[in-house]
Amino acid sequence: MFGNPDFVFAQAKIAVFVDGCFWHGCPNHCRMPKTNREYWENKIEKNKRRDRKVTRVLRSEDWNVIRIWEHELDEVGVKRKLRILRKAIYSAGLAS
């Protein structure tokens, strides 16, 4: 599948991505290395552009895209994202 989501719920057309804070440029947690800084800034910016493109393409194909930051993998963050996921599944009429 385009973009290689971490989890796919095909029937509900839901793609879930878990984005690492460093690799995907989390505004709160991404800390650039002091060495080879230009390389890393370019690399992470390229990753962010790719993430936006993947989200845009999947949404244009009527997929629901959920992106979870690595730092959100705590109890509160996961609960919030699961509520979004549950709502999307019910909206799609796929819940029993």
C-alpha positions in Angstrom: 0.0 0.0 0.0 1.2 3.5 -0.8 3.2 5.0 2.0 3.6 1.7 4.0 1.3 2.4 6.9 2.1 0.7 10.2 -1.5 -0.6 10.5 -4.2 -0.9 7.8 -7.9 -1.5 8.3 -8.7 -2.1 4.6 -12.5 -2.6 5.0 -12.8 0.7 6.9 -10.2 2.4 4.7 -8.1 3.5 7.6 -4.3 3.8 7.5 -2.4 4.3 10.7 1.2 5.7 10.9 3.3 5.8 14.0 5.9 8.5 13.3 9.2 8.5 15.2 9.8 11.9 16.8 13.3 12.2 15.4 12.8 10.8 11.9 9.6 12.6 11.2 10.6 16.0 12.8 8.3 16.2 15.9 8.2 19.9 16.7 8.4 19.1 20.5 11.0 16.3 20.6 13.2 16.3 17.5 16.7 17.4 18.4 19.2 17.8 15.6 22.6 16.2 16.1 25.4 18.7 16.5 27.5 16.9 13.8 26.5 16.8 10.2 23.6 19.1 11.0 22.9 20.1 7.4 22.5 16.5 6.3 20.1 15.7 9.1 18.0 18.9 8.5 17.7 18.0 4.8 16.9 14.3 5.6 14.2 15.1 8.1 12.6 17.8 5.9 12.5 15.3 3.1 10.8 12.8 5.4 8.2 15.5 6.4 7.5 16.3 2.7 7.0 12.6 2.0 4.6 12.2 5.0 2.5 15.1 3.7 2.4 13.6 0.2 1.4 10.2 1.5 -1.3 11.7 3.6 -2.6 13.8 0.7 -2.6 10.9 -1.7 -4.3 8.5 0.6 -7.0 11.0 1.5 -7.6 11.7 -2.2 -8.3 8.0 -2.4 -10.9 8.3 0.4 -8.7 6.8 3.1 -8.8 8.0 6.7 -5.3 8.7 7.8 -4.3 8.7 11.4 -0.8 9.8 12.4 0.5 9.0 15.9 3.7 10.6 17.2 6.1 8.3 19.0 5.7 10.4 22.2 1.9 9.8 22.0 2.4 6.1 22.7 1.4 6.7 26.3 -2.0 5.8 27.8 -3.7 9.1 27.2 -2.4 9.5 23.6 -3.3 6.0 22.6 -6.8 6.3 24.2 -7.4 9.5 22.2 -6.3 7.9 18.9 -8.4 4.8 19.6 -11.4 7.0 20.0 -10.8 8.5 16.6 -10.3 5.1 15.1 -13.5 3.7 16.7 -15.5 6.7 15.4 -14.1 6.2 11.9 -15.1 2.5 12.0 -18.6 3.2 13.2 -19.0 6.0 10.6 -18.0 3.6 7.9 -20.7 1.2 9.1 -18.2 -1.6 9.8 -18.8 -2.1 13.5 -21.0 -5.0 14.6 
